Amino acid sequence: MTAAELSDLRALDGGAQPGALVFDVSDYRTTLGWPVDGDAFGAYLDLGERVGGLRLRAGLGAEVQWWLRLRMLAGPVLATPGKRTEWTFLTQPMTDEQRRKPLPPGAEAVNARVLLPTGHTDRSVAYWATAPDPVHPALPLFSSVVGAVRSVLYGHRF
């Protein structure tokens, strides 16, 4: 089964994983150290200044995450279902130099507020394709994820 097929299966079942961790606003703040705001509707994270984000379509995202896992560089990935499911890779913030460089086709830097899943979030709105790891909360470098996208797109899989 290819990574893209796996992505499609996970999207069909809402990304449910047995024993998946459930985070709330305080977990995101204290355990992971993310600047998260919350209200009755959920937890919100502003991507850009302290946490970066790179958005890809789910099929490409699954292949990129597989590439990163093989190299022990994988981090949390937020899935937003819809007509076209998208994955947002959470990363360390972009540097000024990275902002000036073009991104690979299909990749988009995210500078926006995103909804993070909590125990009350409907899985048809947002879920973790890869949940954050509270034991190892460090985020991958933005450049590592962009490099993985390029490797997947251009066939450098060694």
N, C-alpha and C positions, 0 to 999 in steps of 0.2 A: 504494500500500500504506500502510495506516495504521500509526501507531506501535505500536498494540496487536497488529496482525498481525505486525509485525517482531519484537516481543517473543516472540510464540508461536513463530516460526521459530527464533529464537536459543535459546529454551528447548529446542526439539526437538533441536538439534544440540549442546546443552551449552554454548552461548555461544561456541563455538570461533571464533576469529578468526585468519586467517593472520598470522603474524608477531607474535602476541600476546606481551607481555612476561611472563616468569615471575619471580616474586619469591620470595626466601627470607627467613627471620627477620632476617638481618643487613641485607638490602636495605630491609625495612620500617623498621628502626631507623635506619640511617645515611642512606640516600638520602631517605626520606620523613619521618624524624623522628618516627615513631609509637612509642608505648610498647608494643611487641609482645613477648610471651613465646612460647617455643616448646618443643616436645618432639618425640618420634619420630612423633607423629601429626599435627603441623602447627603453624601459627602462630596465636596467639590475641591478640586486641585487646579490651581492656575499653573499652566505649563509655560515655560519660557525663562523666567529669571533664576529660579532655584532648582527646578526639575525640568528637564527637556523632554521633548516628545517627537517621535517620527511616525507618521501614519502611512500604512500600506494597505492594499486590498488583502483580504484574509488568506487567499491562496499563496501569494508571494510571501506574506508574513509568516505563514507556517514553514515555508522553506528556509526563510532567513532565521527563524528561531531554531530550527533544526541545525543549521550551520553554526550558529552561536553556541548551542548546547554542546556540540562536538568539541568545541574549543574552550568550554567552561567560561563563556562570556555572556550567557543568557541572563536576562533580567525580566522584570514583570512586563506583561503585555495585556493591555486592556482591549477587550472586544466590544464593538458596538454594532449589533445586528441591524439589519435594515434591508432595503432592496439590494444593496451591495454591502456585505459585512466588511467592516474595516478593523484593522488591528492598530493600536497605538502603542509603540514601544516606549516605555519610560526610560529616560537616560539622564546622565549628568547634563547640565546646561551646555548649550552650544557656545563655542568661543567666537569672538569677533571674526577671526579668520574663517571659521566654518560657515558663518553667515554669508560670507562673500562668495563661497564656492558653490557651483551648481550641484544639485542633488541628482541622483540617478532617476531615470524615468519611473513614474509610479510612486515615488517617495515624496512626502510633503512634511516639512517641519511644522510642528503644531505650537502655536502661541495663542492658547485659548483656555478657557475654563472647561474642565471635563468632569463628568460625573463618575465617581468611583463606586464600585459595588459595596453595599453593606448587606446585612441580613434582611433589610426591607426593600432592597432594590429588585425590581422585576427583571428577570433574566432576559426578557425580550428587549430591554433598554440598554443594559450594560452587564458584562460579566468578565471575570479574569480568564483569558486564554491561558496565561501563565501567571499564577498568583505571586505576589511578593513573598520573599522568604524572610521571616522575622529573625532567623538565626544569622543570615547574611544579607542585611538590608542594602548593601552598596548597589548603586545603579551602574550599568555599563557606560562607557564613554560613548558620546554621540557618534564620534568618528568610527568606533568599532561596529556600531549597528549599520552605519552608512557603508562601511567597507564590506560587511556581510551582504548587504543588498547588491552591491556591485559584483561580488563574487558569485552570488546566485544568478544574477542576470547574465553575466558574461562567461559563466562556466568555469570559474577558477575554484574548483571544489577540493583542492588538495590541502 
